[in-house]
């Protein structure tokens, strides 16, 4: 009996697609700089543009993944993580053009986006994000972000650009997936749990590592601080 492989439909996501995504990003930001009425832009990137580093995957050092972190391009290429490579190259292209043209830019780097019926509407991007999920999960880097909360974060960044309280990059997530969370995710999107957590043999081999807390952390402090200031401002104005 043929076993369904949900990742087989992603074979078209090759390195060339990553290059194309970077070119599209560059074109959009250039268009913004050429339009006199556009003075600021919020660009949606991905946590994958921040978290995939050699030190992370090899578990070498204590590390905090934050807005200053950039994924390793060669690591993405070596592991054929083309979706991640596309997000990385697209964000870097956006920053390159914005910096050279003086466009006020902020980028938001969300974790795997979830929400009511989100997978059914965006199945390709969800599955593409999860290519490499086992490595991210084993290092405590597999996180999710509710789409409604993400929308609020976008509004907050947009307003922050206007009043000069927002700048640079922002990591955005609300949940680091535990084993139970990973199982629920796999069930919701209709894939085998092994695609996220690895096989039972992998789990046995990593039992000692999983018994202790991961030495890696994802920090969204910068975004939380911005949103907290925004809420306080709205409270005082009311």
Backbone as CSV, one residue per row, in Angstrom:
resi,resn,N_x,N_y,N_z,CA_x,CA_y,CA_z,C_x,C_y,C_z
1,UNK,0.847,-1.190,0.000,0.000,0.000,0.000,0.884,1.242,0.000
2,UNK,0.548,2.206,-0.828,1.324,3.437,-0.903,1.002,4.316,0.294
3,UNK,2.044,4.819,0.936,1.868,5.688,2.099,1.875,7.141,1.635
4,UNK,0.872,7.876,2.048,0.779,9.277,1.655,1.878,10.089,2.330
5,UNK,2.599,10.857,1.561,3.647,11.738,2.071,3.212,13.174,1.834
6,UNK,2.793,13.889,2.889,2.280,15.245,2.693,3.335,16.210,2.182
7,UNK,4.609,15.857,2.338,5.674,16.754,1.917,6.026,16.576,0.440
8,UNK,5.467,15.543,-0.211,5.802,15.303,-1.612,5.308,16.421,-2.516
9,UNK,4.248,17.104,-2.105,3.706,18.195,-2.916,4.588,19.429,-2.873
10,UNK,5.646,19.394,-2.035,6.516,20.561,-1.895,7.771,20.444,-2.742
11,UNK,7.794,19.475,-3.657,9.008,19.289,-4.450,9.303,20.488,-5.327
12,UNK,8.268,21.295,-5.632,8.495,22.469,-6.461,9.213,23.580,-5.694
13,UNK,9.239,23.457,-4.362,9.912,24.476,-3.562,11.412,24.208,-3.574
14,UNK,12.090,24.710,-4.565,13.512,24.493,-4.736,14.265,25.783,-4.440
15,UNK,15.569,25.718,-4.554,16.396,26.890,-4.283,16.012,28.053,-5.184
16,UNK,15.606,27.753,-6.415,15.216,28.810,-7.350,14.020,29.600,-6.829
17,UNK,13.128,28.931,-6.084,11.980,29.615,-5.501,12.411,30.593,-4.420
18,UNK,13.471,30.233,-3.696,14.009,31.137,-2.680,14.565,32.397,-3.344
19,UNK,15.248,32.219,-4.454,15.781,33.364,-5.191,14.637,34.234,-5.715
20,UNK,13.582,33.586,-6.197,12.435,34.324,-6.713,11.763,35.124,-5.608
21,UNK,11.637,34.518,-4.422,11.003,35.229,-3.309,11.802,36.464,-2.926
22,UNK,13.124,36.362,-2.972,13.972,37.508,-2.672,13.771,38.615,-3.708
23,UNK,13.661,38.238,-4.974,13.461,39.229,-6.039,12.108,39.916,-5.910
24,UNK,11.092,39.139,-5.566,9.760,39.721,-5.368,9.784,40.706,-4.211
25,UNK,10.427,40.322,-3.117,10.554,41.210,-1.964,11.256,42.506,-2.351
26,UNK,12.333,42.370,-3.084,13.091,43.539,-3.520,12.225,44.455,-4.393
27,UNK,11.451,43.855,-5.281,10.595,44.644,-6.172,9.516,45.396,-5.393
28,UNK,8.912,44.730,-4.412,7.859,45.363,-3.624,8.410,46.534,-2.821
29,UNK,9.557,46.337,-2.166,10.136,47.422,-1.363,10.589,48.567,-2.254
30,UNK,11.128,48.260,-3.432,11.493,49.321,-4.377,10.267,50.116,-4.797
31,UNK,9.159,49.415,-5.032,7.915,50.098,-5.406,7.460,51.035,-4.287
32,UNK,7.632,50.589,-3.036,7.269,51.436,-1.896,8.108,52.707,-1.873
33,UNK,9.406,52.559,-2.140,10.296,53.733,-2.090,10.030,54.705,-3.228
34,UNK,9.433,54.222,-4.308,9.151,55.093,-5.464,7.795,55.775,-5.367
35,UNK,7.017,55.392,-4.347,5.684,55.962,-4.175,5.730,57.006,-3.071
36,UNK,5.485,58.255,-3.443,5.660,59.360,-2.505,4.792,59.236,-1.263
37,UNK,3.618,58.634,-1.406,2.696,58.536,-0.268,3.068,57.420,0.701
38,UNK,3.999,56.541,0.320,4.409,55.440,1.189,5.699,55.822,1.910
39,UNK,5.613,55.967,3.206,6.783,56.353,3.992,7.189,55.293,5.006
40,UNK,6.314,54.308,5.218,6.626,53.272,6.194,6.049,51.951,5.714
41,UNK,6.637,50.853,6.200,6.222,49.529,5.748,6.459,48.509,6.852
42,UNK,5.479,47.631,7.062,5.644,46.480,7.943,5.739,45.251,7.049
43,UNK,6.851,44.551,7.156,7.146,43.418,6.285,7.038,42.122,7.099
44,UNK,6.282,41.157,6.590,6.133,39.877,7.286,7.199,38.902,6.831
45,UNK,8.065,38.513,7.741,9.115,37.542,7.472,8.727,36.225,8.149
46,UNK,9.624,35.604,8.859,9.332,34.335,9.531,10.371,34.091,10.612
47,UNK,9.967,33.369,11.636,10.918,32.927,12.653,12.014,32.072,12.029
48,UNK,11.699,31.430,10.896,12.699,30.620,10.198,13.861,31.457,9.687
49,UNK,13.666,32.756,9.566,14.745,33.640,9.146,15.681,33.976,10.302
50,UNK,15.313,33.522,11.507,16.097,33.849,12.707,16.712,32.630,13.390
51,UNK,15.988,31.512,13.404,16.272,30.431,14.357,17.171,29.313,13.843
52,UNK,17.409,29.231,12.541,18.144,28.086,11.996,19.625,28.399,11.897
53,UNK,20.311,28.199,13.011,21.727,28.502,13.081,22.511,27.236,13.390
54,UNK,23.761,27.208,12.952,24.579,26.020,13.183,24.707,25.710,14.666
55,UNK,24.884,26.745,15.478,25.003,26.516,16.920,23.712,25.946,17.483
56,UNK,22.573,26.334,16.889,21.281,25.821,17.347,21.138,24.346,17.006
57,UNK,21.415,23.998,15.746,21.208,22.633,15.319,22.220,21.668,15.925
58,UNK,23.414,22.152,16.208,24.428,21.284,16.794,24.421,21.318,18.315
59,UNK,23.576,22.194,18.876,23.400,22.235,20.325,24.720,22.507,21.050
60,UNK,25.468,23.488,20.539,26.796,23.729,21.081,26.792,24.672,22.280
61,UNK,26.050,25.737,22.186,26.153,26.787,23.182,24.781,27.177,23.716
62,UNK,24.802,27.807,24.885,23.585,28.449,25.349,23.288,29.585,24.376
63,UNK,22.050,29.716,23.961,21.738,30.705,22.943,20.334,31.222,23.128
64,UNK,20.167,32.505,22.842,18.852,33.121,22.821,18.587,33.582,21.392
65,UNK,17.513,33.092,20.808,17.110,33.513,19.479,16.232,34.747,19.646
66,UNK,16.700,35.892,19.148,15.925,37.117,19.260,16.006,37.908,17.958
67,UNK,15.611,39.177,18.011,15.546,39.990,16.800,16.918,40.253,16.172
68,UNK,17.983,39.988,16.887,19.323,40.169,16.326,19.838,38.901,15.644
69,UNK,19.087,37.823,15.738,19.521,36.531,15.197,19.122,36.391,13.729
70,UNK,20.038,35.838,12.950,19.760,35.526,11.551,20.085,34.049,11.306
71,UNK,19.229,33.400,10.560,19.488,32.002,10.207,20.715,31.897,9.310
72,UNK,21.303,30.719,9.304,22.491,30.456,8.502,22.076,29.999,7.099
73,UNK,22.463,30.780,6.105,22.034,30.478,4.735,22.552,29.125,4.262
74,UNK,23.813,28.829,4.583,24.383,27.561,4.126,23.704,26.378,4.799
75,UNK,23.317,26.545,6.051,22.593,25.485,6.759,21.269,25.183,6.052
76,UNK,20.565,26.246,5.631,19.301,26.061,4.914,19.528,25.324,3.599
77,UNK,20.602,25.681,2.906,20.903,25.037,1.627,21.271,23.574,1.838
78,UNK,22.142,23.317,2.808,22.600,21.944,3.053,21.450,21.018,3.432
79,UNK,20.461,21.554,4.136,19.326,20.748,4.585,18.097,20.879,3.676
80,UNK,18.293,21.580,2.537,17.220,21.772,1.553,15.972,22.404,2.179
81,UNK,16.188,23.359,3.056,15.096,24.082,3.690,14.797,25.319,2.842
82,UNK,14.200,25.100,1.687,14.041,26.173,0.711,13.049,27.230,1.167
83,UNK,12.018,26.831,1.880,11.056,27.811,2.393,11.750,28.763,3.368
84,UNK,12.534,28.207,4.263,13.278,29.033,5.218,14.273,29.927,4.493
85,UNK,14.957,29.371,3.501,15.926,30.161,2.736,15.237,31.330,2.036
86,UNK,14.045,31.071,1.485,13.303,32.133,0.821,12.942,33.258,1.776
87,UNK,12.479,32.906,2.969,12.127,33.920,3.960,13.355,34.716,4.392
88,UNK,14.468,34.028,4.565,15.716,34.676,4.968,16.173,35.671,3.906
89,UNK,16.238,35.221,2.655,16.734,36.063,1.581,15.764,37.213,1.287
90,UNK,14.466,36.949,1.424,13.476,37.996,1.176,13.583,39.115,2.212
91,UNK,13.742,38.738,3.480,13.849,39.777,4.506,15.132,40.577,4.353
92,UNK,16.223,39.896,4.063,17.486,40.613,3.879,17.409,41.564,2.686
93,UNK,16.715,41.140,1.632,16.542,42.015,0.470,15.720,43.246,0.845
94,UNK,14.679,43.039,1.644,13.840,44.154,2.077,14.649,45.173,2.875
95,UNK,15.471,44.683,3.793,16.286,45.585,4.599,17.335,46.310,3.748
96,UNK,17.905,45.608,2.790,18.927,46.225,1.937,18.358,47.408,1.158
97,UNK,17.191,47.218,0.570,16.585,48.293,-0.215,16.085,49.409,0.691
98,UNK,15.416,49.053,1.781,14.882,50.064,2.692,15.992,50.943,3.262
99,UNK,17.079,50.329,3.659,18.194,51.094,4.223,18.818,52.021,3.189
100,UNK,18.927,51.551,1.958,19.570,52.367,0.918,18.670,53.497,0.428
101,UNK,17.331,53.322,0.564,16.389,54.321,0.055,15.727,55.146,1.151
102,UNK,16.034,54.828,2.398,15.485,55.616,3.493,14.040,55.317,3.832
103,UNK,13.559,54.128,3.491,12.190,53.741,3.841,12.136,53.304,5.296
104,UNK,11.132,53.770,6.015,10.948,53.364,7.413,10.344,51.965,7.426
105,UNK,11.124,50.987,7.895,10.722,49.584,7.803,10.779,48.899,9.165
106,UNK,9.822,48.037,9.415,9.867,47.113,10.546,9.490,45.745,10.015
107,UNK,10.154,44.713,10.483,9.819,43.361,10.041,9.366,42.532,11.236
108,UNK,8.361,41.708,10.997,7.849,40.835,12.035,8.118,39.393,11.612
109,UNK,8.660,38.605,12.522,9.105,37.238,12.232,8.270,36.255,13.039
110,UNK,7.103,35.858,12.528,6.216,34.987,13.288,6.619,33.519,13.222
111,UNK,6.242,32.800,14.259,6.380,31.343,14.276,5.337,30.743,13.337
112,UNK,5.198,29.429,13.349,4.208,28.755,12.517,2.821,29.306,12.825
113,UNK,2.159,29.843,11.819,0.870,30.510,12.025,-0.243,29.475,12.118
114,UNK,-1.057,29.611,13.142,-2.194,28.711,13.355,-3.448,29.545,13.574
115,UNK,-4.567,28.862,13.615,-5.828,29.548,13.845,-6.960,28.774,13.199
116,UNK,-8.196,29.214,13.417,-9.364,28.511,12.864,-9.262,28.333,11.349
117,UNK,-9.227,27.077,10.910,-9.233,26.740,9.486,-8.000,27.261,8.742
118,UNK,-6.955,27.654,9.472,-5.803,28.259,8.801,-5.082,27.250,7.918
119,UNK,-4.946,26.009,8.387,-4.224,25.024,7.586,-4.926,24.755,6.266
120,UNK,-6.251,24.642,6.307,-6.991,24.356,5.073,-6.821,25.465,4.041
121,UNK,-6.635,26.674,4.510,-6.484,27.800,3.601,-5.029,28.004,3.178
122,UNK,-4.094,27.510,3.976,-2.674,27.768,3.724,-1.849,26.500,3.930
123,UNK,-2.301,25.397,3.368,-1.657,24.112,3.632,-0.221,24.062,3.122
124,UNK,0.045,24.653,1.976,1.391,24.585,1.405,2.413,25.281,2.289
125,UNK,2.096,26.489,2.735,3.041,27.219,3.580,3.220,26.540,4.934
126,UNK,2.147,25.941,5.466,2.252,25.242,6.745,3.188,24.047,6.639
127,UNK,3.004,23.233,5.619,3.847,22.057,5.435,5.282,22.459,5.113
128,UNK,5.433,23.525,4.338,6.778,23.987,4.007,7.509,24.454,5.258
129,UNK,6.802,25.133,6.159,7.401,25.571,7.419,7.893,24.367,8.217
130,UNK,7.139,23.280,8.173,7.438,22.112,9.002,8.510,21.197,8.422
131,UNK,9.051,21.526,7.266,10.180,20.748,6.757,11.403,21.127,7.599
132,UNK,11.920,20.182,8.333,12.948,20.478,9.326,12.380,20.610,10.722
133,UNK,11.086,20.259,10.867,10.416,20.404,12.159,11.061,19.562,13.253
134,UNK,11.549,18.364,12.903,12.120,17.476,13.921,13.312,18.124,14.609
135,UNK,14.164,18.786,13.832,15.331,19.446,14.417,14.909,20.629,15.284
136,UNK,13.947,21.420,14.774,13.472,22.564,15.561,12.814,22.103,16.854
137,UNK,12.001,21.056,16.749,11.304,20.543,17.934,12.303,20.045,18.980
138,UNK,13.322,19.321,18.535,14.285,18.741,19.477,15.079,19.808,20.215
139,UNK,15.169,21.004,19.646,15.918,22.082,20.288,15.014,23.150,20.898
140,UNK,13.715,22.856,20.988,12.793,23.797,21.615,12.535,25.035,20.778
141,UNK,12.649,24.910,19.460,12.497,26.062,18.576,11.219,26.003,17.737
142,UNK,10.419,24.960,17.915,9.198,24.839,17.134,8.064,25.527,17.892
143,UNK,7.671,26.673,17.385,6.676,27.496,18.065,5.533,27.812,17.108
144,UNK,4.417,28.255,17.677,3.256,28.638,16.871,2.803,30.043,17.247
145,UNK,2.010,30.627,16.344,1.467,31.962,16.581,0.053,32.027,16.041
146,UNK,-0.903,32.371,16.878,-2.292,32.481,16.452,-2.438,33.648,15.475
147,UNK,-3.142,33.410,14.381,-3.231,34.403,13.316,-3.913,35.690,13.781
148,UNK,-4.867,35.594,14.694,-5.545,36.791,15.181,-4.609,37.654,16.028
149,UNK,-3.785,36.998,16.851,-2.814,37.746,17.654,-1.744,38.353,16.750
150,UNK,-1.394,37.632,15.694,-0.403,38.150,14.748,-0.915,39.410,14.067
151,UNK,-2.198,39.426,13.722,-2.785,40.613,13.097,-2.686,41.816,14.032
152,UNK,-2.939,41.611,15.313,-2.829,42.697,16.291,-1.395,43.197,16.387
153,UNK,-0.441,42.272,16.300,0.965,42.670,16.354,1.327,43.526,15.142
154,UNK,0.800,43.180,13.977,1.045,43.982,12.778,0.529,45.414,12.954
155,UNK,-0.673,45.537,13.491,-1.256,46.866,13.720,-0.392,47.651,14.690
156,UNK,0.075,46.983,15.724,0.910,47.639,16.728,2.209,48.156,16.103
157,UNK,2.832,47.355,15.257,4.059,47.784,14.591,3.797,48.952,13.656
158,UNK,2.694,48.892,12.932,2.355,49.967,12.007,2.173,51.295,12.756
159,UNK,1.444,51.238,13.851,1.248,52.443,14.648,2.557,52.900,15.281
160,UNK,3.378,51.919,15.683,4.661,52.260,16.286,5.609,52.940,15.314
161,UNK,5.552,52.553,14.058,6.370,53.229,13.047,5.961,54.690,12.921
162,UNK,4.654,54.933,13.074,4.160,56.296,12.943,4.579,57.193,14.091
163,UNK,4.597,56.655,15.301,4.978,57.491,16.454,6.417,57.243,16.918
164,UNK,7.179,56.558,16.081,8.613,56.345,16.289,8.951,55.487,17.506
165,UNK,8.022,54.604,17.902,8.328,53.684,18.994,8.686,52.293,18.473
166,UNK,8.452,52.051,17.185,8.777,50.762,16.585,9.933,50.925,15.599
167,UNK,10.789,49.915,15.574,11.940,49.956,14.670,12.525,48.548,14.562
168,UNK,13.149,48.244,13.455,13.898,47.003,13.315,13.040,45.756,13.204
169,UNK,13.549,44.658,13.745,12.927,43.354,13.630,12.214,42.970,14.926
170,UNK,11.184,42.111,14.782,10.420,41.654,15.938,10.078,40.178,15.774
171,UNK,10.429,39.381,16.756,10.022,37.978,16.780,8.642,37.878,17.419
172,UNK,7.830,36.981,16.880,6.442,36.886,17.307,6.023,35.416,17.456
173,UNK,5.683,35.000,18.665,5.165,33.646,18.904,4.345,33.662,20.175
174,UNK,3.496,32.647,20.351,2.766,32.564,21.614,2.913,31.223,22.325
175,UNK,3.375,30.174,21.608,3.493,28.860,22.234,4.704,28.114,21.690
176,UNK,5.539,27.582,22.602,6.581,26.630,22.227,5.969,25.242,22.347
177,UNK,6.029,24.465,21.282,5.315,23.192,21.283,5.957,22.140,22.185
178,UNK,5.155,21.618,23.097,5.510,20.441,23.886,5.150,19.201,23.079
179,UNK,5.377,18.014,23.649,4.990,16.784,22.951,3.479,16.763,22.706
180,UNK,2.699,17.134,23.722,1.246,17.159,23.557,0.844,18.163,22.480
181,UNK,1.490,19.320,22.497,1.178,20.341,21.505,1.511,19.883,20.100
182,UNK,2.639,19.190,19.961,3.043,18.669,18.657,2.060,17.614,18.166
183,UNK,1.595,16.759,19.086,0.619,15.733,18.715,-0.686,16.364,18.261
184,UNK,-1.121,17.412,18.954,-2.355,18.098,18.564,-2.201,18.776,17.209
185,UNK,-1.024,19.365,16.977,-0.774,20.008,15.688,-0.812,18.988,14.563
186,UNK,-0.130,17.862,14.765,-0.109,16.816,13.741,-1.522,16.332,13.431
187,UNK,-2.328,16.180,14.465,-3.714,15.738,14.267,-4.518,16.780,13.509
188,UNK,-4.329,18.052,13.863,-5.100,19.132,13.236,-4.801,19.250,11.747
189,UNK,-3.532,19.055,11.368,-3.173,19.259,9.966,-3.079,17.956,9.186
190,UNK,-3.318,16.819,9.882,-3.420,15.543,9.198,-2.119,14.933,8.743
191,UNK,-1.063,15.059,9.561,0.207,14.416,9.226,0.617,13.506,10.375
192,UNK,1.569,12.636,10.129,2.051,11.727,11.157,2.888,12.496,12.182
193,UNK,2.743,12.141,13.434,3.470,12.821,14.497,4.971,12.716,14.301
194,UNK,5.426,11.634,13.647,6.868,11.451,13.403,7.436,12.556,12.529
195,UNK,6.594,13.195,11.719,7.053,14.290,10.874,7.458,15.507,11.697
196,UNK,6.955,15.563,12.918,7.267,16.694,13.795,8.240,16.296,14.898
197,UNK,7.976,15.186,15.551,8.770,14.791,16.719,9.845,13.756,16.414
198,UNK,9.821,13.149,15.221,10.758,12.080,14.922,10.174,10.733,15.316
199,UNK,10.879,9.675,14.976,10.411,8.323,15.272,10.676,7.967,16.723
200,UNK,10.116,6.855,17.156,10.326,6.412,18.539,11.794,6.108,18.791
201,UNK,12.497,5.608,17.780,13.926,5.326,17.949,14.709,6.614,18.143
202,UNK,14.287,7.671,17.426,14.921,8.971,17.626,14.682,9.459,19.037
203,UNK,13.453,9.252,19.512,13.109,9.700,20.865,13.935,8.967,21.909
204,UNK,14.132,7.650,21.706,14.924,6.877,22.659,16.375,7.344,22.662
205,UNK,16.894,7.645,21.474,18.290,8.073,21.373,18.514,9.421,22.043
206,UNK,17.434,10.260,22.047,17.560,11.600,22.613,16.891,11.718,23.976
207,UNK,16.650,10.591,24.613,15.906,10.606,25.875,16.588,11.466,26.926
208,UNK,17.911,11.345,27.022,18.620,12.112,28.040,18.521,13.604,27.765
209,UNK,18.599,13.990,26.487,18.509,15.402,26.149,17.119,15.937,26.431
210,UNK,16.081,15.145,26.123,14.720,15.602,26.303,14.347,15.672,27.783
211,UNK,15.061,14.908,28.613,14.754,14.914,30.044,15.187,16.214,30.691
212,UNK,16.138,16.925,30.071,16.607,18.190,30.615,16.111,19.330,29.742
213,UNK,15.978,20.543,30.314,15.485,21.663,29.538,16.435,21.997,28.387
214,UNK,15.862,22.474,27.283,16.688,22.885,26.154,17.539,24.071,26.556
215,UNK,18.754,24.149,26.003,19.611,25.285,26.299,19.347,26.429,25.335
216,UNK,18.286,26.320,24.554,17.925,27.358,23.599,16.624,28.014,24.005
217,UNK,16.548,29.309,23.753,15.339,30.058,24.066,14.995,30.962,22.893
218,UNK,13.705,31.203,22.712,13.253,32.203,21.753,12.708,33.375,22.550
219,UNK,13.152,34.568,22.228,12.726,35.748,22.978,11.903,36.689,22.095
220,UNK,10.687,36.998,22.551,9.866,38.004,21.881,9.687,39.235,22.767
221,UNK,10.660,39.456,23.659,10.576,40.551,24.632,10.390,41.906,23.944
222,UNK,11.082,42.104,22.842,10.997,43.404,22.161,9.568,43.692,21.715
223,UNK,8.890,42.692,21.160,7.511,42.885,20.722,6.579,43.054,21.915
224,UNK,6.761,42.239,22.948,5.908,42.351,24.131,6.042,43.723,24.780
225,UNK,7.261,44.247,24.826,7.468,45.585,25.388,6.741,46.642,24.569
226,UNK,6.833,46.530,23.241,6.161,47.495,22.369,4.650,47.441,22.559
227,UNK,4.086,46.237,22.597,2.642,46.096,22.726,2.169,46.541,24.105
228,UNK,3.003,46.317,25.100,2.660,46.770,26.447,2.615,48.294,26.516
229,UNK,3.583,48.952,25.879,3.596,50.418,25.858,2.381,50.949,25.107
230,UNK,2.010,50.268,24.037,0.853,50.696,23.250,-0.428,50.600,24.062
231,UNK,-0.581,49.497,24.820,-1.761,49.327,25.652,-1.818,50.394,26.730
232,UNK,-0.680,50.709,27.358,-0.646,51.751,28.389,-1.019,53.104,27.809
233,UNK,-0.526,53.364,26.579,-0.825,54.631,25.924,-2.319,54.769,25.637
234,UNK,-2.922,53.679,25.152,-4.365,53.706,24.873,-5.169,53.907,26.149
235,UNK,-4.713,53.292,27.233,-5.405,53.408,28.530,-5.371,54.840,29.017
236,UNK,-4.205,55.498,28.927,-4.087,56.874,29.412,-4.882,57.845,28.533
237,UNK,-4.924,57.580,27.220,-5.671,58.455,26.326,-7.152,58.359,26.567
238,UNK,-7.626,57.153,26.955,-9.047,56.983,27.210,-9.453,57.602,28.549
